[in-house]
Amino acid sequence: MIEAPEWAWSMLREARVARLATTSAAGAPHVVPVCFALDDSGVLWTPIDGKPKSTRALRRVRNLVENPRASLLIDHYEEDWRALRWIAVHGRAELVSGAAAAPALGLLRDKYPQYERVEVGPEAIRLRPERILAWAASDGWPR
């Protein structure tokens, strides 16, 4: 597993939303908010789910085919700036389906009760971390 502070791993397990950044082969960036889950091996998963979308040919998926480099950003904001913190996970991502995605889809169903009503899968994006950057305004996180 990649090295990161324990508070960062806790935040990766517990945070509800992140931003997934991908880039096309031409260098055009694309960032979207996503649901995600962390598995026991330190891999991050985000689903291709049934929420309304303008197309099933998602830009993030097309970008990953062209350029597998991706980043996931999770942040925490409060008016008390001593509580500010963020984690950026950089690595390689790919679209996974079928049996390879099934355990991750189970993790996502467990984390998000909304998936009782919204279709999740059969595909998910797997992000294998290569580098994790973590920053907190105060050393005492979490409190």
Number of C-alpha atoms within 10 A of each C-alpha: 10 12 11 13 12 11 16 23 15 11 17 25 17 13 15 14 15 20 18 22 18 26 21 19 14 9 10 9 12 15 16 12 13 16 18 29 27 20 15 9 9 16 17 22 26 24 23 22 18 13 9 8 9 6 7 11 9 11 16 21 20 16 23 20 15 14 18 19 19 23 22 24 21 20 18 12 11 9 7 7 11 14 17 16 21 17 21 21 22 19 18 16 23 19 20 19 16 12 11 13 19 16 12 26 27 14 15 24 17 13 18 13 10 12 17 10 8 13 14 20 21 16 20 26 22 24 25 22 20 12 14 18 14 18 14 19 12 13 10 10 15 13 7
